[in-house]
Amino acid sequence: MKQVLFIIVIVAMQCSCSSYNASLICADADTINIDKAMEEREIYLSSIVDKPLTIVLETNDNCIVQNVRSIELYDEKIYILDDMSNKLYVFNMDGSFDKNIAEAGRGHGEYLELADFSIDRKKGEIYLFDEAMDAILKYDIKTGKFICSTNTARDGYRTYCMQFLDDKFYLNKTSIDNNNMYELKEVSPNNGEITNKYLKSAEYNMGWNIPLRLPYSNFYSKNTDCPKYVGMFSNTIVGMTSSGIIPQYIVLSDDFITSKDVAAVKEKFSTENYFIDMEYLGNANKIYQISRIVEMPGKLLFQYMKGLRRMYLLYDVDKKESQTTGMLVNDYVSDENNVPMDLCYSDDKGVVSILQTNHISYFVENFIQKGKVKKDIDKYDKLMGLTENSNPVLFYHRYKK
């Protein structure tokens, strides 16, 4: 039965874009069955990644980071988009503040409301997406000099996520037109026109077509040759390549959310405050919201929700075996299993876990003041100097070879 479901998903996705030449290329997508995974009490980061480089971000009046919306590492710099302060900060790898890229305003090279950014590593350029204006702004990444902007065609709700790849932009796209709902749109960098649409919501995302501002974007492995994308209620992780959109991982479970469940959630959804009825999802105890995808040599790690509980799945690509747990323990930092950290960024070299601003005071009170931080952790003295008003802390883990 599950093999049949797999075929149906792929066929439905291939037929999802009737008016655009955007059908998915058939690929040998891996099938990951959560129901057959080995349940573990906890999974330790030390079993899958190396000891981290600790990056304590400098805190001063020019760089008060309130909430990390999106983050990337490039050319020994850390780029952090803060959607509360509406700024794009640049830090050095030692944590010292470098500069901002662009400023909010209505002038030349300025933006109104930042939603995401993406880096062209070949040309050394950075693109910022202004969700209020549906505009893509391009800057020289080293100097921060404004180059040009492109207005994109809005044909639905606001766009929150952007990915640049091979001179194309991919934007999460949803529409109020029930007959024309797609997850992604491909946009021309020259004129902002839509050149393709991908992943019809009715088949790919259980009928959900309303954008949600999830932490750290819906795009993953952003700085690789094959960035990944997954919808809020989809069980299919797709990859973006120069040849098209390819399904790469199909996640199966008898408890995975259905289109009927999504329809029930949509009935109670408010477009005024974008409120999702989490109580319903919790009571249903369904699986949904695959996120925090990390690709490492021979392994895949991602987070998902089971009801209201955050879960993690570790998949061995070669052995086709999986482990699940509710506890991903950063035992490099502390033996305690409740260090509040998110996996916020990964590329082909490593993964970054972040101690967000709203968790700093908890970390100071329950780990630093109580002596629960391991003394052999990198930058131990700097960690001991944290206060409740400090900027976030990053832990950059290289993958194990």
N, C-alpha and C positions, 0 to 999 in steps of 0.2 A: 504493500500500500504506500509506504513512504517513498519507494522508488518511483511510483506513479506520480505522487505529489511533486517530486523533483522535476519530472519531465513536464508536468503541467506548468510549473512556475517558469521554466525556461521558455516554453512555447508561448506562454502568455506575454512574457517580457519581449520575445522576439517580434510579436505582432502588435506591440503597444504603440507604435508611432506611424499610423497609417498615412498621415499627411506630410510626413517628413522622412527623409532617407536616414532613419536613425534606429533601425532595428539592431538588436544586440547580436554580436557575433557569438556563435556557438563555441563554448570553451569547456575544457575539462575542469569544471568547478568542483572543488572539494565539498563533500557533504559532511557536516558536523552535527551529530545527533546528541543533544544535551541529555536525553533520557538514558543514553548508554555510557555517559561519562562517569568516571570514578569520583565519588564525592570525598573531598578532603576537608578536614577541620580548618586547615590553613595552608596557604602556599607562600613560601618565603622568597623574597626578591633575590636573596643570595643564591638560590638554586637556578636562576635564569639570567641574571645580569651581574656585572662586576661591581665592585665597591664604587660608590659615586664620588664625583667631584662636587663639592658643596659650594653653592654660589649664593652668598648673602647679599641681596641687592641693596645698594646704597640708599639711604633715606635722607632726603633733604627737601627743601621747599619747592624745588624744581621738578621733583619726580616722586610725588606721593601717589603710589599705586593703590587704587581702591578695589579694583576687580579685574583680574586677568581674563580677557575674553578670548584672545588668540595669541599664540606665541610661536616664534620660529628662531632657529639658530642658523647664522650664515656668516662665513668669513670672520670667525672669532668675535662675532657680535650677537647679542640677544635682542630680538625685536618683540616688544610686548604691546599689544593693543589693550588699553584700559577703556571699557565701554561706559564706565561711570564718570571718569574724568574727561572722556572723549579725547584721548591723546594716544599717539603712538610713540612710546619711549624706546630708546636704544641704550643698552647697557653693554659694557665690556664683559668678557668672560670671567674677570675677577670680581664682578659685581658692581664696579664703579659706573656711575652714570655718565653717558656720553652726550646725548642730545635728544631732541624731539625731531620727528619728521613731519613737517607741515603744521599748520595751526587751524583751529576752528574759526570760521568767519564766512563772509560772503565776498571776499576779495579774490584776486587772481591767485590760483594755486591753493586756495583754502577750501575747507569742507564744512558741512553742517553737522553730520552725524555719522561717525565711523561704525561700520559693522564688521568688516574683515579686511585682510590684506593678503597679498601673495607676492612671491619674489621670483623674478626672472634671473636665474643664476648664471645664465650664459651671457646676458648683456649687462648684468649688474644694475638692474632696475627694479623698483618696487612699486606695486600697484595697491592703492587704497580704494575701498568701496564705500561711497557715501550713500547710505540707504535712504536718506531723506530726499536726495536729488536723483537717485538711481544713476549715479555717475561713477566712472572709474578714473581715478587720477593717477598719473604716472610721474615718478620722481627718480632722479639719480640716487642710488642707494648710498653712495659714499658721501656725497656733498649735500644731499637732501634737496637739491635744486629741482623745482617744478619743471616738468617737460611739456605735458599736455593733459587734456581730459577728454573723456568720451561719455556722452549720455547714452544710457541703454534704454531699450524699449521695455516699459513696464506693462504687463498684461495680466496682472493679478495682484496678489498681496505683496508686501515688502520682501525684498531679498536680504537675507542675513549672512549668507556664506558665499565665498568666492574662491575659485581655484584657477590659476594660470598654468597652461600646459601647451607647449608647441604652438605658440602664437594664437592661442584660443583662450577664451574665458568660459568657465563653467560656473553658472550661478544656480543656487537652489531656486526653483521657480514653481509657484503654485498659482492656481487661477480660480476665479469665482465662476468660471464657465464649466459646468459639470461634464460637458462633452469634450473638454480640451484641457484636462488636468494632467500635468506632467511634473515629475520631481526636479528635473534639471533642464536648463536651457543652455545652449552653446551660443556665445555672442561674438560677433566680429570685433576685433580691436580697432578696426578702421572707422566704422560708423555706428557701432553699438547695436546693429540689427541682429535679430535672432536668426541663426543659420541652421539650428537643429534643436529638437526637443527629445528628451529621453525619459524613459521609465514612467509609463502611464500610471497615475496614482491608483486607479481602480484595481489594477493587477499587482503592481509593485508594492504599494504601501497600504494595502487593505482598505483603499478608498479615502484615506486621509489626504487632504489637500491644503491644509492650513499651516503656514510656516510657524515654527517654534524656535525661539532663540536658545538653543542648547549650549551648555558650556563648551568652549574650545572648538566650536564649529562642527559640521557634519563631515568634513573632509579630513582624511588621515593619510599618514605617510606622504605629506604634502610635498616634500622635497626629494621625491624619488621619481623614477621613470614611469611609475604606475601608481598614482595617488588613488586612494580608496574613498568610497562614499557609501553611506547606508541611511535609509530613511527611518524616521521615528518608530514606525510600526512594521517595518519590513524585516524579513528574515534572510535577505540576500545582500551580501556585501559585494559591490561591483568595483571594478578597476577601470581607470581612464587611461587609454593609450592613444598613440597617434593614429591607430586604426579604428578606434571606436570604443564604446562602452562594453566591458566584458564582465559577466558574472563570475566571481572567483570563489566565493564561499556561500553555501546554502546551509543555514542553521535550522535544524528540525527539532521539534518537540511536540508531544501531544498537548502540552500546556501553552503553546505559542498562541498569541492573540489572534483572533479571527476578524474577518470583515464585519461580522455581526457585533462583536465586542466594540470595534472601532465606531460603528454606527451609533451604538449606545453612548459612547463617550462624546461623539459629535453633537448629539441631542442636547447635552448639558453644557457644551462648550460655549463660552462667551467671547465674542470677538471684540468686546469693549475692554476687557482686562486680560484676555488670553488665558483664562483659567481652565485647567484640565481637572476633571473630577478624579483626583487620585484615590479617593475613598472607594470608588467603584472598581478601579484597577486593582486596589489592594484586596478587596473582598473577593474579586474574581480569581486572584492569585495566578494571573496570567504572566507569561514571559513576553517582554517587549523592550524597546529602546536599547538595541545593541550600540555600544559606543566605546570610546577610549581604545581604539584598535591599535595594537602594536605588533608590527611584523619584525621578527628577529630570525637569525639563521636557524632554519628547521622548525620554528615554532611560531604560533600565532596566539596572542593574548587579547582578550577583549572583556569589557564589562557589559552586563545586561541586568535588567530588572526582573525580579520574580515577585509579583505583587508590589509591595512597597520595600522589598529587600534588595539591596545592591549585591549582585553576584559577579564572580569572575570565572572565565573559562580559559584554560591553557590547552592548546591543541598542538600535538606533535605531528607535523606535516608528513614525516616519513613513516612513522608507525601508525598513523591514522587513529591515534588514541587521544582521549581528552580527560582533563581533570576539572572539576568545578569546586568552588569554595566561596564562602561569604567573607573570608578574611584574607586579604593580600597584605602580608606583613613586611614592612621595610625594616628588617632585622639588622641592617647596616646602621640605622640610626638609633634604635632602641630595641630591647627585648620585649617591650610592651607591644601588644598587637593592635593598639588603637591610635597609632600616630595618624593624624588626619591629613592624608595626602591624596592627590589626584594625579593620574598619568595624563599630562596635558599636551605632550608633544613627542613625536618620534620620527626618526629618519632611518637611513640604512646603516647608521653607526651606533645609535643609542637612543635611550628614552629619558625624558625628563619627568620627574615627579615634583609636584609643587605643594608647598605649604602656603595656602592662600592667606590673604590679608585677614579674613574673618576667623581664621584658625590660629593666628599668631598668639593671641592672649591665652588661649587654651593650652597651646604648646609651652608657652613660658611658665604658666602656673603648674601644669601637670607633669612636665618633663624636665625643663631646665631647673626650676626651683626645687624639685624633688630629686634631682640628681639621677634621672633615668636616661640621660643621653649618653651613648657610648663614647668614652674618651678617645678612642682611636679613630673616630670619624673625622674626615677632612674638615678643616676650618673649625675645629671644636671651640677654640677661644672666641671666634666671631659669633658662633651660635650662643655662647654663654652671655654675649653682650646684647642679645635681642631684648626688646621691650615690647609692650603691647601695641605700640605705635610704629613698629618697624615694618618695612616693606616685606613682600613675600620672600621666601627662601626656595631656591631650586636645587634639586639633587639630580645631577646628570650621570646616568648609568650607561656605560658602554656594554654592548652585548658580549656574552661569553663566546669565545671562539670554539 
